[in-house]
């Protein structure tokens, strides 16, 4: 994956993920897979690691809220 492709993918995911709280046209696992796929290239951008980690944290929060309390 090139730097340009990584940057473009990361920006797209940063835009899309906050919208998932309003309604999810695709499944959370699909979007998590998209972010997880970027982990291998996160060092391409100086702040890539931080941005990918932030997106994965959002997923953890989505999943925690969507699991019913026991």
N, CA, C, O and CB atoms as a CASP TS submission, in Angstrom:
PFRMAT TS
TARGET T0000
AUTHOR 0000-0000-0000
METHOD Language model
MODEL 1
PARENT N/A
ATOM      1  N   UNK     1       0.852  -1.167   0.000  1.00  0.00           N
ATOM      2  CA  UNK     1       0.000   0.000   0.000  1.00  0.00           C
ATOM      3  C   UNK     1       0.901   1.234   0.000  1.00  0.00           C
ATOM      4  O   UNK     1       1.858   1.315   0.770  1.00  0.00           O
ATOM      5  CB  UNK     1      -0.971  -0.004   1.225  1.00  0.00           C
ATOM      6  N   UNK     2       0.594   2.163  -0.845  1.00  0.00           N
ATOM      7  CA  UNK     2       1.402   3.377  -0.922  1.00  0.00           C
ATOM      8  C   UNK     2       0.986   4.372   0.164  1.00  0.00           C
ATOM      9  O   UNK     2      -0.078   4.242   0.768  1.00  0.00           O
ATOM     10  CB  UNK     2       1.273   4.022  -2.316  1.00  0.00           C
ATOM     11  N   UNK     3       1.819   5.337   0.393  1.00  0.00           N
ATOM     12  CA  UNK     3       1.519   6.392   1.364  1.00  0.00           C
ATOM     13  C   UNK     3       0.212   7.087   0.998  1.00  0.00           C
ATOM     14  O   UNK     3      -0.617   7.350   1.869  1.00  0.00           O
ATOM     15  CB  UNK     3       2.674   7.420   1.430  1.00  0.00           C
ATOM     16  N   UNK     4       0.023   7.385  -0.281  1.00  0.00           N
ATOM     17  CA  UNK     4      -1.193   8.060  -0.729  1.00  0.00           C
ATOM     18  C   UNK     4      -2.431   7.196  -0.462  1.00  0.00           C
ATOM     19  O   UNK     4      -3.443   7.704   0.022  1.00  0.00           O
ATOM     20  CB  UNK     4      -1.093   8.399  -2.227  1.00  0.00           C
ATOM     21  N   UNK     5      -2.360   5.913  -0.768  1.00  0.00           N
ATOM     22  CA  UNK     5      -3.497   5.015  -0.540  1.00  0.00           C
ATOM     23  C   UNK     5      -3.810   4.906   0.946  1.00  0.00           C
ATOM     24  O   UNK     5      -4.974   4.936   1.345  1.00  0.00           O
ATOM     25  CB  UNK     5      -3.209   3.621  -1.122  1.00  0.00           C
ATOM     26  N   UNK     6      -2.768   4.781   1.763  1.00  0.00           N
ATOM     27  CA  UNK     6      -2.961   4.692   3.209  1.00  0.00           C
ATOM     28  C   UNK     6      -3.629   5.959   3.739  1.00  0.00           C
ATOM     29  O   UNK     6      -4.601   5.892   4.491  1.00  0.00           O
ATOM     30  CB  UNK     6      -1.614   4.459   3.921  1.00  0.00           C
ATOM     31  N   UNK     7      -3.101   7.100   3.343  1.00  0.00           N
ATOM     32  CA  UNK     7      -3.632   8.371   3.812  1.00  0.00           C
ATOM     33  C   UNK     7      -5.092   8.542   3.391  1.00  0.00           C
ATOM     34  O   UNK     7      -5.920   9.002   4.178  1.00  0.00           O
ATOM     35  CB  UNK     7      -2.786   9.529   3.278  1.00  0.00           C
ATOM     36  N   UNK     8      -5.396   8.180   2.175  1.00  0.00           N
ATOM     37  CA  UNK     8      -6.763   8.289   1.651  1.00  0.00           C
ATOM     38  C   UNK     8      -7.710   7.354   2.410  1.00  0.00           C
ATOM     39  O   UNK     8      -8.804   7.763   2.799  1.00  0.00           O
ATOM     40  CB  UNK     8      -6.791   7.963   0.138  1.00  0.00           C
ATOM     41  N   UNK     9      -7.298   6.111   2.621  1.00  0.00           N
ATOM     42  CA  UNK     9      -8.112   5.141   3.354  1.00  0.00           C
ATOM     43  C   UNK     9      -8.350   5.604   4.782  1.00  0.00           C
ATOM     44  O   UNK     9      -9.473   5.541   5.281  1.00  0.00           O
ATOM     45  CB  UNK     9      -7.441   3.764   3.353  1.00  0.00           C
ATOM     46  N   UNK    10      -7.301   6.064   5.433  1.00  0.00           N
ATOM     47  CA  UNK    10      -7.407   6.506   6.813  1.00  0.00           C
ATOM     48  C   UNK    10      -8.355   7.700   6.928  1.00  0.00           C
ATOM     49  O   UNK    10      -9.195   7.735   7.827  1.00  0.00           O
ATOM     50  CB  UNK    10      -6.024   6.866   7.365  1.00  0.00           C
ATOM     51  N   UNK    11      -8.234   8.661   6.044  1.00  0.00           N
ATOM     52  CA  UNK    11      -9.122   9.837   6.068  1.00  0.00           C
ATOM     53  C   UNK    11     -10.577   9.420   5.852  1.00  0.00           C
ATOM     54  O   UNK    11     -11.480   9.941   6.507  1.00  0.00           O
ATOM     55  CB  UNK    11      -8.696  10.862   4.987  1.00  0.00           C
ATOM     56  N   UNK    12     -10.800   8.487   4.939  1.00  0.00           N
ATOM     57  CA  UNK    12     -12.162   8.007   4.677  1.00  0.00           C
ATOM     58  C   UNK    12     -12.749   7.352   5.924  1.00  0.00           C
ATOM     59  O   UNK    12     -13.896   7.610   6.287  1.00  0.00           O
ATOM     60  CB  UNK    12     -12.169   7.010   3.498  1.00  0.00           C
ATOM     61  N   UNK    13     -11.962   6.509   6.571  1.00  0.00           N
ATOM     62  CA  UNK    13     -12.446   5.828   7.763  1.00  0.00           C
ATOM     63  C   UNK    13     -12.691   6.800   8.910  1.00  0.00           C
ATOM     64  O   UNK    13     -13.637   6.629   9.679  1.00  0.00           O
ATOM     65  CB  UNK    13     -11.457   4.762   8.192  1.00  0.00           C
ATOM     66  N   UNK    14     -11.853   7.808   9.027  1.00  0.00           N
ATOM     67  CA  UNK    14     -12.063   8.822  10.071  1.00  0.00           C
ATOM     68  C   UNK    14     -13.364   9.591   9.826  1.00  0.00           C
ATOM     69  O   UNK    14     -13.996  10.058  10.773  1.00  0.00           O
ATOM     70  CB  UNK    14     -10.866   9.804  10.122  1.00  0.00           C
ATOM     71  N   UNK    15     -13.755   9.721   8.586  1.00  0.00           N
ATOM     72  CA  UNK    15     -15.011  10.393   8.249  1.00  0.00           C
ATOM     73  C   UNK    15     -16.210   9.479   8.521  1.00  0.00           C
ATOM     74  O   UNK    15     -17.213   9.912   9.088  1.00  0.00           O
ATOM     75  CB  UNK    15     -15.002  10.834   6.771  1.00  0.00           C
ATOM     76  N   UNK    16     -16.097   8.227   8.115  1.00  0.00           N
ATOM     77  CA  UNK    16     -17.217   7.289   8.177  1.00  0.00           C
ATOM     78  C   UNK    16     -17.542   6.822   9.588  1.00  0.00           C
ATOM     79  O   UNK    16     -18.713   6.747   9.960  1.00  0.00           O
ATOM     80  CB  UNK    16     -16.922   6.100   7.323  1.00  0.00           C
ATOM     81  N   UNK    17     -16.523   6.509  10.374  1.00  0.00           N
ATOM     82  CA  UNK    17     -16.775   5.879  11.671  1.00  0.00           C
ATOM     83  C   UNK    17     -17.670   6.682  12.603  1.00  0.00           C
ATOM     84  O   UNK    17     -18.558   6.093  13.221  1.00  0.00           O
ATOM     85  CB  UNK    17     -15.485   5.627  12.349  1.00  0.00           C
ATOM     86  N   UNK    18     -17.490   7.979  12.740  1.00  0.00           N
ATOM     87  CA  UNK    18     -18.414   8.720  13.609  1.00  0.00           C
ATOM     88  C   UNK    18     -19.864   8.650  13.118  1.00  0.00           C
ATOM     89  O   UNK    18     -20.790   8.784  13.918  1.00  0.00           O
ATOM     90  CB  UNK    18     -17.978  10.177  13.704  1.00  0.00           C
ATOM     91  N   UNK    19     -20.069   8.443  11.824  1.00  0.00           N
ATOM     92  CA  UNK    19     -21.419   8.339  11.284  1.00  0.00           C
ATOM     93  C   UNK    19     -22.098   7.028  11.654  1.00  0.00           C
ATOM     94  O   UNK    19     -23.323   6.927  11.581  1.00  0.00           O
ATOM     95  CB  UNK    19     -21.383   8.484   9.786  1.00  0.00           C
ATOM     96  N   UNK    20     -21.327   6.029  12.047  1.00  0.00           N
ATOM     97  CA  UNK    20     -21.900   4.731  12.386  1.00  0.00           C
ATOM     98  C   UNK    20     -22.834   4.808  13.585  1.00  0.00           C
ATOM     99  O   UNK    20     -23.739   3.985  13.721  1.00  0.00           O
ATOM    100  CB  UNK    20     -20.797   3.735  12.662  1.00  0.00           C
ATOM    101  N   UNK    21     -22.622   5.781  14.446  1.00  0.00           N
ATOM    102  CA  UNK    21     -23.491   5.917  15.621  1.00  0.00           C
ATOM    103  C   UNK    21     -24.916   6.284  15.214  1.00  0.00           C
ATOM    104  O   UNK    21     -25.862   5.977  15.939  1.00  0.00           O
ATOM    105  CB  UNK    21     -22.931   6.978  16.582  1.00  0.00           C
ATOM    106  N   UNK    22     -25.076   6.926  14.081  1.00  0.00           N
ATOM    107  CA  UNK    22     -26.397   7.334  13.605  1.00  0.00           C
ATOM    108  C   UNK    22     -27.152   6.187  12.951  1.00  0.00           C
ATOM    109  O   UNK    22     -28.378   6.228  12.845  1.00  0.00           O
ATOM    110  CB  UNK    22     -26.267   8.480  12.626  1.00  0.00           C
ATOM    111  N   UNK    23     -26.449   5.198  12.525  1.00  0.00           N
ATOM    112  CA  UNK    23     -27.048   4.064  11.828  1.00  0.00           C
ATOM    113  C   UNK    23     -25.953   3.413  11.012  1.00  0.00           C
ATOM    114  O   UNK    23     -25.117   4.094  10.418  1.00  0.00           O
ATOM    115  CB  UNK    23     -28.255   4.500  10.923  1.00  0.00           C
ATOM    116  N   UNK    24     -25.963   2.119  10.986  1.00  0.00           N
ATOM    117  CA  UNK    24     -24.856   1.406  10.377  1.00  0.00           C
ATOM    118  C   UNK    24     -25.291   0.710   9.093  1.00  0.00           C
ATOM    119  O   UNK    24     -25.928  -0.341   9.149  1.00  0.00           O
ATOM    120  CB  UNK    24     -24.279   0.394  11.356  1.00  0.00           C
ATOM    121  N   UNK    25     -24.954   1.285   7.930  1.00  0.00           N
ATOM    122  CA  UNK    25     -25.348   0.650   6.671  1.00  0.00           C
ATOM    123  C   UNK    25     -24.599  -0.659   6.422  1.00  0.00           C
ATOM    124  O   UNK    25     -25.099  -1.529   5.709  1.00  0.00           O
ATOM    125  CB  UNK    25     -25.110   1.605   5.513  1.00  0.00           C
ATOM    126  N   UNK    26     -23.441  -0.802   6.983  1.00  0.00           N
ATOM    127  CA  UNK    26     -22.670  -2.038   6.911  1.00  0.00           C
ATOM    128  C   UNK    26     -22.374  -2.474   8.338  1.00  0.00           C
ATOM    129  O   UNK    26     -22.584  -1.708   9.278  1.00  0.00           O
ATOM    130  CB  UNK    26     -21.347  -1.851   6.082  1.00  0.00           C
ATOM    131  N   UNK    27     -21.909  -3.645   8.498  1.00  0.00           N
ATOM    132  CA  UNK    27     -21.690  -4.160   9.840  1.00  0.00           C
ATOM    133  C   UNK    27     -20.425  -3.580  10.477  1.00  0.00           C
ATOM    134  O   UNK    27     -19.471  -3.209   9.793  1.00  0.00           O
ATOM    135  CB  UNK    27     -21.604  -5.673   9.804  1.00  0.00           C
ATOM    136  N   UNK    28     -20.452  -3.517  11.791  1.00  0.00           N
ATOM    137  CA  UNK    28     -19.283  -3.068  12.550  1.00  0.00           C
ATOM    138  C   UNK    28     -18.074  -3.938  12.227  1.00  0.00           C
ATOM    139  O   UNK    28     -16.978  -3.400  12.067  1.00  0.00           O
ATOM    140  CB  UNK    28     -19.573  -3.099  14.066  1.00  0.00           C
ATOM    141  N   UNK    29     -18.226  -5.275  12.121  1.00  0.00           N
ATOM    142  CA  UNK    29     -17.049  -6.089  11.777  1.00  0.00           C
ATOM    143  C   UNK    29     -16.417  -5.698  10.430  1.00  0.00           C
ATOM    144  O   UNK    29     -15.197  -5.768  10.281  1.00  0.00           O
ATOM    145  CB  UNK    29     -17.440  -7.560  11.743  1.00  0.00           C
ATOM    146  N   UNK    30     -17.222  -5.297   9.467  1.00  0.00           N
ATOM    147  CA  UNK    30     -16.674  -4.855   8.177  1.00  0.00           C
ATOM    148  C   UNK    30     -15.763  -3.644   8.369  1.00  0.00           C
ATOM    149  O   UNK    30     -14.645  -3.609   7.857  1.00  0.00           O
ATOM    150  CB  UNK    30     -17.814  -4.513   7.189  1.00  0.00           C
ATOM    151  N   UNK    31     -16.251  -2.663   9.106  1.00  0.00           N
ATOM    152  CA  UNK    31     -15.480  -1.435   9.296  1.00  0.00           C
ATOM    153  C   UNK    31     -14.255  -1.680  10.169  1.00  0.00           C
ATOM    154  O   UNK    31     -13.201  -1.089   9.937  1.00  0.00           O
ATOM    155  CB  UNK    31     -16.356  -0.348   9.919  1.00  0.00           C
ATOM    156  N   UNK    32     -14.387  -2.554  11.178  1.00  0.00           N
ATOM    157  CA  UNK    32     -13.232  -2.889  12.004  1.00  0.00           C
ATOM    158  C   UNK    32     -12.160  -3.545  11.138  1.00  0.00           C
ATOM    159  O   UNK    32     -10.973  -3.255  11.291  1.00  0.00           O
ATOM    160  CB  UNK    32     -13.640  -3.824  13.174  1.00  0.00           C
ATOM    161  N   UNK    33     -12.571  -4.422  10.239  1.00  0.00           N
ATOM    162  CA  UNK    33     -11.621  -5.082   9.344  1.00  0.00           C
ATOM    163  C   UNK    33     -10.895  -4.060   8.466  1.00  0.00           C
ATOM    164  O   UNK    33      -9.696  -4.188   8.219  1.00  0.00           O
ATOM    165  CB  UNK    33     -12.345  -6.118   8.465  1.00  0.00           C
ATOM    166  N   UNK    34     -11.622  -3.051   7.999  1.00  0.00           N
ATOM    167  CA  UNK    34     -10.995  -2.004   7.182  1.00  0.00           C
ATOM    168  C   UNK    34      -9.914  -1.280   7.968  1.00  0.00           C
ATOM    169  O   UNK    34      -8.833  -1.026   7.437  1.00  0.00           O
ATOM    170  CB  UNK    34     -12.048  -0.998   6.689  1.00  0.00           C
ATOM    171  N   UNK    35     -10.186  -0.945   9.220  1.00  0.00           N
ATOM    172  CA  UNK    35      -9.200  -0.246  10.049  1.00  0.00           C
ATOM    173  C   UNK    35      -8.044  -1.170  10.396  1.00  0.00           C
ATOM    174  O   UNK    35      -6.882  -0.775  10.306  1.00  0.00           O
ATOM    175  CB  UNK    35      -9.852   0.290  11.333  1.00  0.00           C
ATOM    176  N   UNK    36      -8.356  -2.390  10.790  1.00  0.00           N
ATOM    177  CA  UNK    36      -7.324  -3.347  11.160  1.00  0.00           C
ATOM    178  C   UNK    36      -6.358  -3.590  10.006  1.00  0.00           C
ATOM    179  O   UNK    36      -5.164  -3.791  10.228  1.00  0.00           O
ATOM    180  CB  UNK    36      -7.956  -4.661  11.601  1.00  0.00           C
ATOM    181  N   UNK    37      -6.867  -3.571   8.779  1.00  0.00           N
ATOM    182  CA  UNK    37      -6.014  -3.764   7.608  1.00  0.00           C
ATOM    183  C   UNK    37      -4.967  -2.659   7.485  1.00  0.00           C
ATOM    184  O   UNK    37      -3.915  -2.869   6.881  1.00  0.00           O
ATOM    185  CB  UNK    37      -6.863  -3.817   6.343  1.00  0.00           C
ATOM    186  N   UNK    38      -5.243  -1.496   8.048  1.00  0.00           N
ATOM    187  CA  UNK    38      -4.301  -0.375   7.973  1.00  0.00           C
ATOM    188  C   UNK    38      -3.189  -0.460   9.025  1.00  0.00           C
ATOM    189  O   UNK    38      -2.188   0.248   8.926  1.00  0.00           O
ATOM    190  CB  UNK    38      -5.051   0.934   8.134  1.00  0.00           C
ATOM    191  N   UNK    39      -3.362  -1.317  10.018  1.00  0.00           N
ATOM    192  CA  UNK    39      -2.359  -1.396  11.082  1.00  0.00           C
ATOM    193  C   UNK    39      -0.958  -1.712  10.548  1.00  0.00           C
ATOM    194  O   UNK    39       0.034  -1.198  11.064  1.00  0.00           O
ATOM    195  CB  UNK    39      -2.766  -2.449  12.094  1.00  0.00           C
ATOM    196  N   UNK    40      -0.880  -2.546   9.531  1.00  0.00           N
ATOM    197  CA  UNK    40       0.431  -2.928   8.994  1.00  0.00           C
ATOM    198  C   UNK    40       1.152  -1.753   8.341  1.00  0.00           C
ATOM    199  O   UNK    40       2.381  -1.746   8.271  1.00  0.00           O
ATOM    200  CB  UNK    40       0.272  -4.053   7.984  1.00  0.00           C
ATOM    201  N   UNK    41       0.403  -0.761   7.864  1.00  0.00           N
ATOM    202  CA  UNK    41       1.013   0.384   7.194  1.00  0.00           C
ATOM    203  C   UNK    41       0.951   1.668   8.008  1.00  0.00           C
ATOM    204  O   UNK    41       1.276   2.737   7.491  1.00  0.00           O
ATOM    205  CB  UNK    41       0.349   0.606   5.875  1.00  0.00           C
ATOM    206  N   UNK    42       0.544   1.587   9.256  1.00  0.00           N
ATOM    207  CA  UNK    42       0.307   2.808  10.036  1.00  0.00           C
ATOM    208  C   UNK    42       1.548   3.671  10.204  1.00  0.00           C
ATOM    209  O   UNK    42       1.429   4.865  10.479  1.00  0.00           O
ATOM    210  CB  UNK    42      -0.226   2.448  11.392  1.00  0.00           C
ATOM    211  N   UNK    43       2.718   3.104  10.046  1.00  0.00           N
ATOM    212  CA  UNK    43       3.951   3.882  10.189  1.00  0.00           C
ATOM    213  C   UNK    43       4.242   4.738   8.958  1.00  0.00           C
ATOM    214  O   UNK    43       5.191   5.522   8.969  1.00  0.00           O
ATOM    215  CB  UNK    43       5.124   2.952  10.453  1.00  0.00           C
ATOM    216  N   UNK    44       3.444   4.604   7.897  1.00  0.00           N
ATOM    217  CA  UNK    44       3.656   5.407   6.692  1.00  0.00           C
ATOM    218  C   UNK    44       3.456   6.901   6.954  1.00  0.00           C
ATOM    219  O   UNK    44       4.091   7.737   6.311  1.00  0.00           O
ATOM    220  CB  UNK    44       2.714   4.946   5.586  1.00  0.00           C
ATOM    221  N   UNK    45       2.590   7.228   7.879  1.00  0.00           N
ATOM    222  CA  UNK    45       2.352   8.629   8.240  1.00  0.00           C
ATOM    223  C   UNK    45       2.900   8.870   9.642  1.00  0.00           C
ATOM    224  O   UNK    45       2.830   7.980  10.490  1.00  0.00           O
ATOM    225  CB  UNK    45       0.827   8.984   8.169  1.00  0.00           C
ATOM    226  N   UNK    46       3.437  10.043   9.897  1.00  0.00           N
ATOM    227  CA  UNK    46       3.968  10.335  11.236  1.00  0.00           C
ATOM    228  C   UNK    46       2.931  10.130  12.337  1.00  0.00           C
ATOM    229  O   UNK    46       3.270   9.679  13.431  1.00  0.00           O
ATOM    230  CB  UNK    46       4.482  11.762  11.287  1.00  0.00           C
ATOM    231  N   UNK    47       1.668  10.459  12.056  1.00  0.00           N
ATOM    232  CA  UNK    47       0.624  10.302  13.066  1.00  0.00           C
ATOM    233  C   UNK    47      -0.283   9.103  12.774  1.00  0.00           C
ATOM    234  O   UNK    47      -1.354   8.977  13.366  1.00  0.00           O
ATOM    235  CB  UNK    47      -0.211  11.573  13.152  1.00  0.00           C
ATOM    236  N   UNK    48       0.142   8.231  11.869  1.00  0.00           N
ATOM    237  CA  UNK    48      -0.670   7.082  11.466  1.00  0.00           C
ATOM    238  C   UNK    48      -1.010   6.156  12.615  1.00  0.00           C
ATOM    239  O   UNK    48      -2.152   5.710  12.734  1.00  0.00           O
ATOM    240  CB  UNK    48       0.039   6.308  10.406  1.00  0.00           C
ATOM    241  N   UNK    49      -0.045   5.860  13.458  1.00  0.00           N
ATOM    242  CA  UNK    49      -0.267   4.959  14.585  1.00  0.00           C
ATOM    243  C   UNK    49      -1.319   5.539  15.525  1.00  0.00           C
ATOM    244  O   UNK    49      -2.216   4.831  15.982  1.00  0.00           O
ATOM    245  CB  UNK    49       1.050   4.703  15.345  1.00  0.00           C
ATOM    246  N   UNK    50      -1.200   6.813  15.802  1.00  0.00           N
ATOM    247  CA  UNK    50      -2.146   7.488  16.698  1.00  0.00           C
ATOM    248  C   UNK    50      -3.558   7.485  16.099  1.00  0.00           C
ATOM    249  O   UNK    50      -4.534   7.242  16.809  1.00  0.00           O
ATOM    250  CB  UNK    50      -1.687   8.941  16.974  1.00  0.00           C
ATOM    251  N   UNK    51      -3.661   7.754  14.806  1.00  0.00           N
ATOM    252  CA  UNK    51      -4.965   7.822  14.149  1.00  0.00           C
ATOM    253  C   UNK    51      -5.631   6.456  14.066  1.00  0.00           C
ATOM    254  O   UNK    51      -6.834   6.342  14.300  1.00  0.00           O
ATOM    255  CB  UNK    51      -4.820   8.408  12.757  1.00  0.00           C
ATOM    256  N   UNK    52      -4.868   5.422  13.737  1.00  0.00           N
ATOM    257  CA  UNK    52      -5.420   4.070  13.676  1.00  0.00           C
ATOM    258  C   UNK    52      -5.864   3.635  15.074  1.00  0.00           C
ATOM    259  O   UNK    52      -6.936   3.048  15.225  1.00  0.00           O
ATOM    260  CB  UNK    52      -4.377   3.072  13.095  1.00  0.00           C
ATOM    261  N   UNK    53      -5.061   3.913  16.085  1.00  0.00           N
ATOM    262  CA  UNK    53      -5.425   3.557  17.462  1.00  0.00           C
ATOM    263  C   UNK    53      -6.705   4.256  17.891  1.00  0.00           C
ATOM    264  O   UNK    53      -7.538   3.664  18.577  1.00  0.00           O
ATOM    265  CB  UNK    53      -4.290   3.913  18.425  1.00  0.00           C
ATOM    266  N   UNK    54      -6.864   5.510  17.491  1.00  0.00           N
ATOM    267  CA  UNK    54      -8.086   6.249  17.837  1.00  0.00           C
ATOM    268  C   UNK    54      -9.309   5.598  17.201  1.00  0.00           C
ATOM    269  O   UNK    54     -10.356   5.487  17.840  1.00  0.00           O
ATOM    270  CB  UNK    54      -7.977   7.719  17.387  1.00  0.00           C
ATOM    271  N   UNK    55      -9.182   5.166  15.945  1.00  0.00           N
ATOM    272  CA  UNK    55     -10.306   4.511  15.270  1.00  0.00           C
ATOM    273  C   UNK    55     -10.644   3.173  15.928  1.00  0.00           C
ATOM    274  O   UNK    55     -11.817   2.838  16.090  1.00  0.00           O
ATOM    275  CB  UNK    55      -9.985   4.300  13.783  1.00  0.00           C
ATOM    276  N   UNK    56      -9.624   2.412  16.303  1.00  0.00           N
ATOM    277  CA  UNK    56      -9.882   1.141  16.973  1.00  0.00           C
ATOM    278  C   UNK    56     -10.536   1.362  18.342  1.00  0.00           C
ATOM    279  O   UNK    56     -11.364   0.560  18.774  1.00  0.00           O
ATOM    280  CB  UNK    56      -8.575   0.349  17.131  1.00  0.00           C
ATOM    281  N   UNK    57     -10.162   2.446  19.018  1.00  0.00           N
ATOM    282  CA  UNK    57     -10.796   2.781  20.293  1.00  0.00           C
ATOM    283  C   UNK    57     -12.281   3.091  20.079  1.00  0.00           C
ATOM    284  O   UNK    57     -13.119   2.703  20.892  1.00  0.00           O
ATOM    285  CB  UNK    57     -10.080   3.986  20.958  1.00  0.00           C
ATOM    286  N   UNK    58     -12.606   3.790  18.988  1.00  0.00           N
ATOM    287  CA  UNK    58     -14.009   4.061  18.665  1.00  0.00           C
ATOM    288  C   UNK    58     -14.785   2.759  18.504  1.00  0.00           C
ATOM    289  O   UNK    58     -15.907   2.637  18.997  1.00  0.00           O
ATOM    290  CB  UNK    58     -14.116   4.904  17.381  1.00  0.00           C
ATOM    291  N   UNK    59     -14.191   1.786  17.815  1.00  0.00           N
ATOM    292  CA  UNK    59     -14.854   0.497  17.651  1.00  0.00           C
ATOM    293  C   UNK    59     -15.112  -0.163  18.987  1.00  0.00           C
ATOM    294  O   UNK    59     -16.195  -0.701  19.217  1.00  0.00           O
ATOM    295  CB  UNK    59     -14.024  -0.418  16.774  1.00  0.00           C
ATOM    296  N   UNK    60     -14.137  -0.130  19.863  1.00  0.00           N
ATOM    297  CA  UNK    60     -14.320  -0.719  21.185  1.00  0.00           C
ATOM    298  C   UNK    60     -15.488  -0.064  21.914  1.00  0.00           C
ATOM    299  O   UNK    60     -16.267  -0.744  22.582  1.00  0.00           O
ATOM    300  CB  UNK    60     -13.036  -0.586  22.013  1.00  0.00           C
ATOM    301  N   UNK    61     -15.609   1.251  21.786  1.00  0.00           N
ATOM    302  CA  UNK    61     -16.712   1.973  22.417  1.00  0.00           C
ATOM    303  C   UNK    61     -18.045   1.595  21.783  1.00  0.00           C
ATOM    304  O   UNK    61     -19.020   1.373  22.501  1.00  0.00           O
ATOM    305  CB  UNK    61     -16.491   3.486  22.314  1.00  0.00           C
ATOM    306  N   UNK    62     -18.112   1.515  20.442  1.00  0.00           N
ATOM    307  CA  UNK    62     -19.338   1.106  19.748  1.00  0.00           C
ATOM    308  C   UNK    62     -19.780  -0.268  20.236  1.00  0.00           C
ATOM    309  O   UNK    62     -20.943  -0.481  20.580  1.00  0.00           O
ATOM    310  CB  UNK    62     -19.123   1.089  18.214  1.00  0.00           C
ATOM    311  N   UNK    63     -18.827  -1.193  20.258  1.00  0.00           N
ATOM    312  CA  UNK    63     -19.162  -2.565  20.646  1.00  0.00           C
ATOM    313  C   UNK    63     -19.575  -2.652  22.102  1.00  0.00           C
ATOM    314  O   UNK    63     -20.490  -3.402  22.440  1.00  0.00           O
ATOM    315  CB  UNK    63     -17.986  -3.487  20.392  1.00  0.00           C
ATOM    316  N   UNK    64     -18.921  -1.904  22.961  1.00  0.00           N
ATOM    317  CA  UNK    64     -19.274  -1.912  24.381  1.00  0.00           C
ATOM    318  C   UNK    64     -20.700  -1.393  24.582  1.00  0.00           C
ATOM    319  O   UNK    64     -21.451  -1.929  25.398  1.00  0.00           O
ATOM    320  CB  UNK    64     -18.274  -1.058  25.192  1.00  0.00           C
ATOM    321  N   UNK    65     -21.062  -0.366  23.848  1.00  0.00           N
ATOM    322  CA  UNK    65     -22.425   0.192  23.969  1.00  0.00           C
ATOM    323  C   UNK    65     -23.476  -0.714  23.349  1.00  0.00           C
ATOM    324  O   UNK    65     -24.626  -0.714  23.789  1.00  0.00           O
ATOM    325  CB  UNK    65     -22.493   1.566  23.313  1.00  0.00           C
ATOM    326  N   UNK    66     -23.103  -1.485  22.335  1.00  0.00           N
ATOM    327  CA  UNK    66     -24.087  -2.312  21.641  1.00  0.00           C
ATOM    328  C   UNK    66     -24.340  -3.653  22.328  1.00  0.00           C
ATOM    329  O   UNK    66     -25.332  -4.319  22.032  1.00  0.00           O
ATOM    330  CB  UNK    66     -23.636  -2.552  20.228  1.00  0.00           C
ATOM    331  N   UNK    67     -23.457  -4.055  23.239  1.00  0.00           N
ATOM    332  CA  UNK    67     -23.650  -5.316  23.967  1.00  0.00           C
ATOM    333  C   UNK    67     -24.583  -5.052  25.127  1.00  0.00           C
ATOM    334  O   UNK    67     -24.300  -4.201  25.970  1.00  0.00           O
ATOM    335  CB  UNK    67     -22.291  -5.911  24.469  1.00  0.00           C
ATOM    336  N   UNK    68     -25.719  -5.786  25.183  1.00  0.00           N
ATOM    337  CA  UNK    68     -26.659  -5.561  26.289  1.00  0.00           C
ATOM    338  C   UNK    68     -26.056  -5.921  27.643  1.00  0.00           C
ATOM    339  O   UNK    68     -25.294  -6.879  27.770  1.00  0.00           O
ATOM    340  CB  UNK    68     -27.929  -6.369  26.067  1.00  0.00           C
ATOM    341  N   UNK    69     -26.416  -5.132  28.643  1.00  0.00           N
ATOM    342  CA  UNK    69     -25.923  -5.387  30.013  1.00  0.00           C
ATOM    343  C   UNK    69     -26.545  -6.664  30.539  1.00  0.00           C
ATOM    344  O   UNK    69     -27.700  -6.972  30.246  1.00  0.00           O
ATOM    345  CB  UNK    69     -26.247  -4.193  30.966  1.00  0.00           C
ATOM    346  N   UNK    70     -25.766  -7.412  31.324  1.00  0.00           N
ATOM    347  CA  UNK    70     -26.268  -8.681  31.893  1.00  0.00           C
ATOM    348  C   UNK    70     -26.788  -8.468  33.271  1.00  0.00           C
ATOM    349  O   UNK    70     -27.251  -9.413  33.910  1.00  0.00           O
ATOM    350  CB  UNK    70     -25.181  -9.749  31.918  1.00  0.00           C
TER
END
